[in-house]
Amino acid sequence: MRSVFILFCSLFFTATGFAQTGVGNISVPDSGKKIQVLQVACGSCKFGMAGKECALAVWIKGKARYADGAHIDSLGDAHAPDGLCNMVRKAEVQGELVDNRYKISYIRLLPQKNKNK
């Protein structure tokens, strides 16, 4: 019985490990695609989109759209004073609109302009 339990656990953890989908390298731009400068932020906190969790969104074609391919915290602490839940930032982005969502293949936050100067 114990060996059946161990076998079951091994198969379960192996199957769930292979079920994970990897995110590509979003820190390297594709030289064959156009880089856009877009506004990015938390969809629910800054763009007023429906949702209960903080999630990355981009402002494109006059509308905020949730983004796939990058997690909001992959761009720094979202809840820091300069985080994407507290301010809208500009970013270089590559991707495409698919089914009203923006599929990100590259993203890099641009430096903020210093307001004290």
C-alpha positions, 0 to 999 in steps of 0.5 A: 500500500505504501509503494502505491501511495509513493507511486501515485505521489510521484506521478502526480508531481511529475504530471503537474510539473510538466503541466506548467507553461513557461514564460519566454524571455521577456527581457530581450526584444525581437529585432523583427518586431516593432517596439511600442512605448505604451502606458502600463499599470495595474488594470484594477488599481490604476485603469479601473478594470474589472477584477479582484487581483492586481494584474498587469495591463497596457493602454493601447488603441485608446483602451486598457487591456489585460496583458499576458506573458509578464506578471505585474511583479516581474517589473518590480514590487507592484505595491512600492511607491513607484510600483504599477499599482500606485502609478502608471508608467511608460514601457517599451513593449512588443506584443500583439492583441489577441482576443482583447488581451495583449500578449507581451513578448518583450517589456522594459519599464522606462526610467521615470522623469525626475520631478524635482529637477 
